[in-house]
Amino acid sequence: MSRFASIIKRFERDFISTYGSSLLPSQRKALGAMKNCRSSLSPLMKTCCSDCEKTGYIPHSCGHRSCPHCQNHEGQVWIERQCQKRLPVNYFMITFTLPRELRSLAFSHQRVVYSLFFQCVWETLNTFSLKDQKLQGTPGVVAVLHTHSRRLDFHPHVHTIMPAGALNKTHSL
């Protein structure tokens, strides 16, 4: 069992009694997956030593995208892949925050609101880039949705990383 899973097991009852009414089904599913990650409740993989023929069983990890135990390696691989794609220009981090007045709507209709949110972010960055006298082209953008603040309040915002360069109509920088 991972250390994170043991923390969930220890505090799950109190957490559910405090926040259970506001948890989404996807959050409950994530909590359940992480609680059972690499535990006796996980599917088991049979291992066998080719020298001594000793066999054993190892519990599988949950593989959930929110599990810090499972996704640490994948996250590092993703970061390394993104770094390989960098252009030889400066980069800017730009954050867009959903207005407080729209948060209850976003919580109730996440798929639709987040899709529109990303569309608005892209249209804004693209419009500014096309109108900028130095850029005058289509920007490249990496965008990541964060749904909660560091204090774990529901606070949807999109972080973007945008190069200080753009492709023009002739596809040159």
Short mmCIF file of the C-alpha atoms (twelve columns), coordinates in Angstrom:
data_MODEL
# 
_entry.id   MODEL 
# 
loop_
_atom_site.group_PDB 
_atom_site.id 
_atom_site.type_symbol 
_atom_site.label_atom_id 
_atom_site.label_alt_id 
_atom_site.label_comp_id 
_atom_site.label_asym_id 
_atom_site.label_seq_id 
_atom_site.Cartn_x 
_atom_site.Cartn_y 
_atom_site.Cartn_z 
_atom_site.pdbx_PDB_model_num 
ATOM 1   C CA . MET A 1   0.000   0.000   0.000   1 
ATOM 2   C CA . SER A 2   1.332   3.435   -0.864  1 
ATOM 3   C CA . ARG A 3   1.849   6.081   1.770   1 
ATOM 4   C CA . PHE A 4   -0.844  8.208   0.139   1 
ATOM 5   C CA . ALA A 5   -3.326  5.314   0.301   1 
ATOM 6   C CA . SER A 6   -2.670  4.913   4.018   1 
ATOM 7   C CA . ILE A 7   -3.402  8.625   4.546   1 
ATOM 8   C CA . ILE A 8   -6.699  8.279   2.685   1 
ATOM 9   C CA . LYS A 9   -7.682  5.239   4.742   1 
ATOM 10  C CA . ARG A 10  -6.852  7.040   7.962   1 
ATOM 11  C CA . PHE A 11  -8.818  10.231  7.224   1 
ATOM 12  C CA . GLU A 12  -11.455 9.111   4.707   1 
ATOM 13  C CA . ARG A 13  -14.366 8.866   7.147   1 
ATOM 14  C CA . ASP A 14  -13.815 12.406  8.508   1 
ATOM 15  C CA . PHE A 15  -13.248 13.759  5.006   1 
ATOM 16  C CA . ILE A 16  -16.472 12.221  3.658   1 
ATOM 17  C CA . SER A 17  -18.511 13.430  6.630   1 
ATOM 18  C CA . THR A 18  -17.205 16.980  6.115   1 
ATOM 19  C CA . TYR A 19  -17.089 17.240  2.309   1 
ATOM 20  C CA . GLY A 20  -19.117 14.274  1.038   1 
ATOM 21  C CA . SER A 21  -22.119 16.323  -0.049  1 
ATOM 22  C CA . SER A 22  -19.978 18.481  -2.338  1 
ATOM 23  C CA . LEU A 23  -17.877 15.718  -3.919  1 
ATOM 24  C CA . LEU A 24  -18.403 14.915  -7.578  1 
ATOM 25  C CA . PRO A 25  -18.737 11.263  -8.654  1 
ATOM 26  C CA . SER A 26  -15.380 11.574  -10.437 1 
ATOM 27  C CA . GLN A 27  -13.757 12.741  -7.194  1 
ATOM 28  C CA . ARG A 28  -15.253 9.822   -5.259  1 
ATOM 29  C CA . LYS A 29  -13.971 7.446   -7.942  1 
ATOM 30  C CA . ALA A 30  -10.477 8.968   -7.712  1 
ATOM 31  C CA . LEU A 31  -10.501 8.678   -3.925  1 
ATOM 32  C CA . GLY A 32  -11.517 5.007   -4.129  1 
ATOM 33  C CA . ALA A 33  -8.872  4.210   -6.735  1 
ATOM 34  C CA . MET A 34  -6.102  5.895   -4.756  1 
ATOM 35  C CA . LYS A 35  -7.218  4.268   -1.498  1 
ATOM 36  C CA . ASN A 36  -6.816  0.797   -3.035  1 
ATOM 37  C CA . CYS A 37  -3.640  1.604   -4.993  1 
ATOM 38  C CA . ARG A 38  -1.110  -1.222  -4.582  1 
ATOM 39  C CA . SER A 39  -3.158  -2.793  -1.808  1 
ATOM 40  C CA . SER A 40  -4.455  -6.311  -1.286  1 
ATOM 41  C CA . LEU A 41  -7.688  -5.147  -2.977  1 
ATOM 42  C CA . SER A 42  -5.815  -4.385  -6.218  1 
ATOM 43  C CA . PRO A 43  -5.443  -6.955  -8.986  1 
ATOM 44  C CA . LEU A 44  -2.298  -9.010  -8.452  1 
ATOM 45  C CA . MET A 45  0.525   -9.659  -10.888 1 
ATOM 46  C CA . LYS A 46  2.274   -13.013 -10.581 1 
ATOM 47  C CA . THR A 47  6.062   -12.836 -10.608 1 
ATOM 48  C CA . CYS A 48  8.503   -15.688 -10.987 1 
ATOM 49  C CA . CYS A 49  12.280  -15.732 -10.564 1 
ATOM 50  C CA . SER A 50  13.866  -17.441 -13.554 1 
ATOM 51  C CA . ASP A 51  16.831  -18.639 -11.450 1 
ATOM 52  C CA . CYS A 52  15.192  -20.105 -8.331  1 
ATOM 53  C CA . GLU A 53  11.619  -20.348 -9.666  1 
ATOM 54  C CA . LYS A 54  10.263  -18.648 -6.553  1 
ATOM 55  C CA . THR A 55  6.890   -17.072 -7.292  1 
ATOM 56  C CA . GLY A 56  5.196   -14.103 -5.699  1 
ATOM 57  C CA . TYR A 57  2.399   -11.653 -6.230  1 
ATOM 58  C CA . ILE A 58  2.674   -7.891  -6.510  1 
ATOM 59  C CA . PRO A 59  -0.414  -5.649  -6.283  1 
ATOM 60  C CA . HIS A 60  -1.022  -3.393  -9.279  1 
ATOM 61  C CA . SER A 61  -1.095  0.358   -8.944  1 
ATOM 62  C CA . CYS A 62  -4.409  2.080   -9.647  1 
ATOM 63  C CA . GLY A 63  -3.122  4.087   -12.626 1 
ATOM 64  C CA . HIS A 64  -5.574  6.907   -11.900 1 
ATOM 65  C CA . ARG A 65  -4.539  10.232  -13.407 1 
ATOM 66  C CA . SER A 66  -4.943  11.973  -10.041 1 
ATOM 67  C CA . CYS A 67  -2.838  9.486   -8.077  1 
ATOM 68  C CA . PRO A 68  0.500   11.055  -7.133  1 
ATOM 69  C CA . HIS A 69  2.043   7.611   -6.658  1 
ATOM 70  C CA . CYS A 70  1.087   6.361   -10.133 1 
ATOM 71  C CA . GLN A 71  1.457   9.512   -12.169 1 
ATOM 72  C CA . ASN A 72  4.793   10.839  -10.898 1 
ATOM 73  C CA . HIS A 73  6.792   8.988   -13.559 1 
ATOM 74  C CA . GLU A 74  4.319   9.803   -16.340 1 
ATOM 75  C CA . GLY A 75  4.370   13.464  -15.317 1 
ATOM 76  C CA . GLN A 76  8.158   13.587  -15.538 1 
ATOM 77  C CA . VAL A 77  8.117   11.901  -18.953 1 
ATOM 78  C CA . TRP A 78  5.515   14.436  -20.181 1 
ATOM 79  C CA . ILE A 79  7.622   17.365  -18.941 1 
ATOM 80  C CA . GLU A 80  10.727  16.010  -20.674 1 
ATOM 81  C CA . ARG A 81  8.773   15.514  -23.917 1 
ATOM 82  C CA . GLN A 82  7.485   19.097  -23.774 1 
ATOM 83  C CA . CYS A 83  10.982  20.475  -23.135 1 
ATOM 84  C CA . GLN A 84  12.218  18.731  -26.309 1 
ATOM 85  C CA . LYS A 85  9.618   20.686  -28.327 1 
ATOM 86  C CA . ARG A 86  10.692  24.128  -27.101 1 
ATOM 87  C CA . LEU A 87  11.447  26.846  -29.593 1 
ATOM 88  C CA . PRO A 88  14.539  29.059  -29.188 1 
ATOM 89  C CA . VAL A 89  12.477  31.988  -27.871 1 
ATOM 90  C CA . ASN A 90  11.313  33.348  -24.519 1 
ATOM 91  C CA . TYR A 91  8.071   32.036  -23.039 1 
ATOM 92  C CA . PHE A 92  5.260   33.651  -21.100 1 
ATOM 93  C CA . MET A 93  2.924   32.118  -18.544 1 
ATOM 94  C CA . ILE A 94  -0.559  33.602  -18.763 1 
ATOM 95  C CA . THR A 95  -3.366  32.611  -16.399 1 
ATOM 96  C CA . PHE A 96  -7.086  32.960  -17.096 1 
ATOM 97  C CA . THR A 97  -9.498  32.662  -14.167 1 
ATOM 98  C CA . LEU A 98  -13.196 31.870  -14.469 1 
ATOM 99  C CA . PRO A 99  -15.172 34.709  -12.834 1 
ATOM 100 C CA . ARG A 100 -16.629 33.913  -9.417  1 
ATOM 101 C CA . GLU A 101 -20.143 34.496  -10.785 1 
ATOM 102 C CA . LEU A 102 -19.762 31.533  -13.175 1 
ATOM 103 C CA . ARG A 103 -18.298 29.003  -10.722 1 
ATOM 104 C CA . SER A 104 -21.577 27.416  -9.618  1 
ATOM 105 C CA . LEU A 105 -22.550 27.009  -13.282 1 
ATOM 106 C CA . ALA A 106 -19.125 25.492  -13.998 1 
ATOM 107 C CA . PHE A 107 -19.423 23.077  -11.080 1 
ATOM 108 C CA . SER A 108 -22.789 21.829  -12.341 1 
ATOM 109 C CA . HIS A 109 -21.872 21.675  -16.050 1 
ATOM 110 C CA . GLN A 110 -18.142 21.058  -16.089 1 
ATOM 111 C CA . ARG A 111 -17.703 19.508  -19.525 1 
ATOM 112 C CA . VAL A 112 -19.550 22.302  -21.347 1 
ATOM 113 C CA . VAL A 113 -18.143 25.202  -19.323 1 
ATOM 114 C CA . TYR A 114 -14.543 23.972  -19.476 1 
ATOM 115 C CA . SER A 115 -14.804 23.424  -23.220 1 
ATOM 116 C CA . LEU A 116 -16.073 26.986  -23.664 1 
ATOM 117 C CA . PHE A 117 -13.412 28.251  -21.262 1 
ATOM 118 C CA . PHE A 118 -10.606 26.716  -23.349 1 
ATOM 119 C CA . GLN A 119 -12.194 28.077  -26.525 1 
ATOM 120 C CA . CYS A 120 -12.287 31.603  -25.038 1 
ATOM 121 C CA . VAL A 121 -8.676  31.318  -23.862 1 
ATOM 122 C CA . TRP A 122 -7.521  30.251  -27.331 1 
ATOM 123 C CA . GLU A 123 -9.535  32.924  -29.139 1 
ATOM 124 C CA . THR A 124 -8.176  35.627  -26.826 1 
ATOM 125 C CA . LEU A 125 -4.534  34.597  -27.237 1 
ATOM 126 C CA . ASN A 126 -4.899  34.096  -30.982 1 
ATOM 127 C CA . THR A 127 -6.575  37.502  -31.452 1 
ATOM 128 C CA . PHE A 128 -3.874  39.321  -29.473 1 
ATOM 129 C CA . SER A 129 -1.136  37.490  -31.356 1 
ATOM 130 C CA . LEU A 130 -2.618  38.239  -34.776 1 
ATOM 131 C CA . LYS A 131 -2.992  41.939  -33.919 1 
ATOM 132 C CA . ASP A 132 0.432   42.328  -32.290 1 
ATOM 133 C CA . GLN A 133 2.774   44.259  -34.602 1 
ATOM 134 C CA . LYS A 134 5.758   42.027  -33.835 1 
ATOM 135 C CA . LEU A 135 3.990   38.666  -33.852 1 
ATOM 136 C CA . GLN A 136 1.268   38.971  -36.512 1 
ATOM 137 C CA . GLY A 137 0.727   35.245  -36.593 1 
ATOM 138 C CA . THR A 138 -0.748  32.191  -34.935 1 
ATOM 139 C CA . PRO A 139 0.775   31.409  -31.540 1 
ATOM 140 C CA . GLY A 140 1.606   28.058  -30.074 1 
ATOM 141 C CA . VAL A 141 0.051   27.463  -26.665 1 
ATOM 142 C CA . VAL A 142 0.123   24.767  -23.997 1 
ATOM 143 C CA . ALA A 143 -2.901  25.080  -21.706 1 
ATOM 144 C CA . VAL A 144 -3.627  23.264  -18.442 1 
ATOM 145 C CA . LEU A 145 -6.892  23.416  -16.501 1 
ATOM 146 C CA . HIS A 146 -6.724  23.657  -12.726 1 
ATOM 147 C CA . THR A 147 -10.076 23.300  -10.995 1 
ATOM 148 C CA . HIS A 148 -9.035  24.153  -7.441  1 
ATOM 149 C CA . SER A 149 -6.836  26.674  -5.667  1 
ATOM 150 C CA . ARG A 150 -3.973  25.720  -3.364  1 
ATOM 151 C CA . ARG A 151 -6.438  25.942  -0.483  1 
ATOM 152 C CA . LEU A 152 -8.584  23.382  -2.376  1 
ATOM 153 C CA . ASP A 153 -11.378 25.889  -3.046  1 
ATOM 154 C CA . PHE A 154 -13.263 25.372  -6.318  1 
ATOM 155 C CA . HIS A 155 -11.457 27.962  -8.440  1 
ATOM 156 C CA . PRO A 156 -11.292 27.018  -12.153 1 
ATOM 157 C CA . HIS A 157 -8.409  28.621  -13.992 1 
ATOM 158 C CA . VAL A 158 -6.309  27.851  -17.048 1 
ATOM 159 C CA . HIS A 159 -2.530  28.226  -17.050 1 
ATOM 160 C CA . THR A 160 -1.043  28.771  -20.490 1 
ATOM 161 C CA . ILE A 161 2.537   28.759  -21.644 1 
ATOM 162 C CA . MET A 162 2.999   30.753  -24.825 1 
ATOM 163 C CA . PRO A 163 6.191   31.339  -26.806 1 
ATOM 164 C CA . ALA A 164 7.217   34.886  -27.698 1 
ATOM 165 C CA . GLY A 165 6.887   33.922  -31.337 1 
ATOM 166 C CA . ALA A 166 4.188   32.976  -33.812 1 
ATOM 167 C CA . LEU A 167 3.750   31.356  -37.215 1 
ATOM 168 C CA . ASN A 168 2.814   33.773  -39.957 1 
ATOM 169 C CA . LYS A 169 0.944   33.023  -43.195 1 
ATOM 170 C CA . THR A 170 4.101   31.620  -44.808 1 
ATOM 171 C CA . HIS A 171 4.626   29.305  -41.803 1 
ATOM 172 C CA . SER A 172 7.816   31.007  -40.694 1 
ATOM 173 C CA . LEU A 173 8.584   32.395  -37.241 1 
# 
